[in-house]
Amino acid sequence: MNKTLVIAAVLAYFFLDEMLGIAGIIGASLIVAGILVSEFFDNITAKLFFRNQPAED
């Protein structure tokens, strides 16, 4: 997933005084949420579904 658009929007806000509309804020939030889910989903499912299995030697 590409987070370049979110970073560009944040940098434009701070350095160029650009304002992001409500649709842009919602879109950026969905992108960040998607990145977080894709990064941590494997760890969460591993802890939930495989925590009771004995360790293999």
Secondary structure in CASP SS format (residue, H / E / C, confidence):
PFRMAT SS
TARGET T0000
AUTHOR 0000-0000-0000
METHOD secondary structure of the structure
MODEL  1
M C 1.00
N C 1.00
K C 1.00
T H 1.00
L H 1.00
V H 1.00
I H 1.00
A H 1.00
A H 1.00
V H 1.00
L H 1.00
A H 1.00
Y H 1.00
F H 1.00
F H 1.00
L H 1.00
D C 1.00
E C 1.00
M C 1.00
L C 1.00
G C 1.00
I H 1.00
A H 1.00
G H 1.00
I H 1.00
I H 1.00
G H 1.00
A H 1.00
S H 1.00
L H 1.00
I H 1.00
V H 1.00
A H 1.00
G H 1.00
I H 1.00
L H 1.00
V H 1.00
S H 1.00
E H 1.00
F H 1.00
F H 1.00
D H 1.00
N H 1.00
I H 1.00
T H 1.00
A H 1.00
K H 1.00
L H 1.00
F H 1.00
F C 1.00
R C 1.00
N C 1.00
Q C 1.00
P C 1.00
A C 1.00
E C 1.00
D C 1.00
END
